[in-house]
């Protein structure tokens, strides 16, 4: 078996879709003139519950994007997606940015700003509501969305953490009628 780094890299990135959210240009003045550097914010996702974010900085835009992709691959998180939406409301925070994420019914779509929409779509969320609170800085908003998505828990995970049965109890018709008869007997005996 031969080792070909380029083919392995192409195969590795093919499972994830990428979206570049923005490129920031900074400059510093030296004696010979200005020198520019670039920062790129990139989101990677498989539209199946896995998403990652990375910020890469370099003297050229393509190099910054490649660095951002490598960082995003390292920082992948799993998002619990139930019926195309998130399991519950949550507020993600980073610095002065806060982002409210709310589940939505089927057919609603992703109603959110540019950054939360991109992250949600690449994570596989098809119905969600979002509101950016505080600072609208794209980097801080992206970190706030990731904070919210990291802290999402399904009902099954919460039950397991509390040490309860992992199967939710459903009151059957026999159990309901038994409790109403017992309540009626107590009420009758008290009179």
C-alpha positions in Angstrom: 0.0 0.0 0.0 1.4 3.3 -1.0 1.0 6.5 0.9 -0.1 9.5 -1.0 -0.6 12.6 1.1 -2.6 14.6 -1.5 -5.1 11.8 -2.1 -5.6 11.2 1.6 -6.2 14.9 2.1 -8.8 15.0 -0.7 -10.6 11.9 0.6 -10.6 13.4 4.2 -12.2 16.7 3.2 -14.8 15.1 0.8 -16.9 13.9 3.7 -17.4 17.5 5.0 -18.9 20.5 3.3 -17.1 23.8 3.8 -18.3 27.3 4.0 -16.1 30.4 4.3 -18.0 33.0 6.4 -15.6 35.9 6.0 -12.0 37.0 5.4 -10.6 39.9 7.5 -7.6 41.9 6.2 -5.3 43.7 8.6 -2.3 45.8 7.7 0.8 47.1 9.5 2.9 49.9 8.2 6.7 49.3 8.1 9.5 51.4 6.8 9.2 49.9 3.3 5.4 50.1 3.2 2.3 48.2 4.4 2.2 44.5 5.0 -1.1 42.8 4.9 -2.2 39.7 6.7 -5.5 37.8 6.4 -7.8 35.9 8.8 -10.4 33.5 7.5 -13.4 32.0 9.4 -14.4 28.6 8.0 -17.2 26.2 9.0 -17.0 22.5 8.1 -20.0 20.1 8.5 -21.4 16.8 7.2 -25.1 17.8 7.5 -25.5 14.8 9.8 -24.9 16.3 13.3 -21.1 17.0 13.1 -19.8 20.5 12.6 -16.5 22.4 13.2 -15.2 25.9 13.1 -11.7 27.3 12.6 -10.0 30.6 12.2 -6.8 30.6 10.2 -4.3 33.5 9.8 -1.7 33.9 7.2 0.0 36.4 4.7 -2.1 35.0 1.9 -5.9 34.2 1.7 -5.6 30.6 0.4 -3.1 29.7 3.1 -5.4 31.2 5.8 -8.4 29.2 4.5 -6.4 26.0 4.5 -5.3 26.6 8.1 -8.8 27.4 9.1 -10.0 24.1 7.5 -7.4 22.2 9.4 -8.4 23.8 12.7 -12.1 23.2 12.0 -11.4 19.5 11.5 -9.7 19.3 14.9 -12.6 21.2 16.6 -15.5 19.1 15.5 -18.5 18.8 17.8 -21.6 16.5 17.7 -24.9 18.2 17.7 -28.1 16.3 18.8 -30.6 16.8 15.9 -34.1 15.4 16.5 -36.6 15.6 13.6 -34.5 18.2 11.9 -34.4 20.6 14.9 -32.6 21.0 18.2 -34.1 19.4 21.4 -34.6 22.5 23.5 -34.1 26.3 23.8 -30.6 27.4 24.7 -28.5 30.6 24.9 -24.9 30.4 23.8 -22.5 33.0 25.1 -19.0 34.3 24.1 -17.5 37.6 25.2 -20.3 40.2 24.7 -22.2 38.1 22.1 -25.1 35.9 23.1 -27.2 33.8 20.7 -30.7 32.4 21.4 -31.4 29.1 19.6 -34.9 27.7 19.6 -36.4 24.6 18.1 -39.0 25.0 15.4 -41.7 22.9 13.8 -41.4 21.1 10.5 -41.5 23.4 7.5 -40.3 26.5 9.4 -36.7 26.5 8.0 -33.7 28.1 9.6 -34.6 31.6 10.6 -31.3 33.1 11.7 -28.5 35.5 10.8 -25.7 34.7 8.4 -23.4 33.0 10.9 -26.0 30.9 12.9 -27.7 29.9 9.6 -24.5 28.6 8.1 -23.5 26.6 11.2 -27.0 25.2 11.6 -27.3 24.1 7.9 -23.9 22.4 7.9 -24.8 20.6 11.2 -27.9 19.2 9.5 -30.5 21.4 11.3 -33.4 22.2 9.0 -35.8 23.9 11.3 -34.6 26.4 13.9 -35.2 30.0 15.2 -32.3 32.2 16.3 -31.7 35.7 17.6 -28.3 37.4 18.0 -28.1 39.4 21.3 -25.4 41.8 22.2 -22.4 42.2 19.9 -22.8 41.1 16.3 -19.1 40.5 15.7 -19.1 37.4 13.4 -16.3 35.6 15.2 -17.9 36.1 18.6 -21.3 35.1 17.3 -19.8 31.9 15.8 -18.2 31.0 19.1 -21.5 31.8 20.9 -23.5 29.5 18.5 -20.9 26.7 19.1 -21.2 27.2 22.9 -25.0 26.8 22.6 -24.8 23.7 20.3 -22.2 22.1 22.6 -24.5 22.4 25.6 -27.5 20.8 24.0 -28.7 17.6 25.6 -31.4 15.1 24.5 -34.0 13.9 26.9 -32.3 10.5 27.0 -29.0 12.0 27.9 -30.6 14.0 30.8 -32.3 10.9 32.1 -29.1 8.9 32.0 -27.2 11.7 33.8 -29.8 11.8 36.6 -29.7 8.1 37.0 -33.3 7.5 35.9 -34.7 5.0 33.5 -33.7 5.7 29.9 -37.2 4.8 28.7 -39.8 7.5 29.4 -42.9 6.3 31.3 -46.2 6.5 29.6 -49.3 6.2 31.7 -51.6 3.6 30.2 -55.4 3.6 30.5 -55.3 1.0 33.3 -52.9 3.1 35.4 -55.1 6.3 34.9 -58.3 4.5 35.8 -56.7 2.9 38.9 -55.5 6.3 40.2 -58.9 7.9 39.6 -60.7 5.0 41.4 -58.2 5.3 44.3 -58.8 9.1 44.4 -62.5 8.6 44.4 -62.4 6.0 47.2 -60.3 8.4 49.3 -62.6 11.3 48.7 -65.7 9.1 49.5 -64.1 7.8 52.7 -63.3 11.3 53.9 -66.9 12.4 53.7 
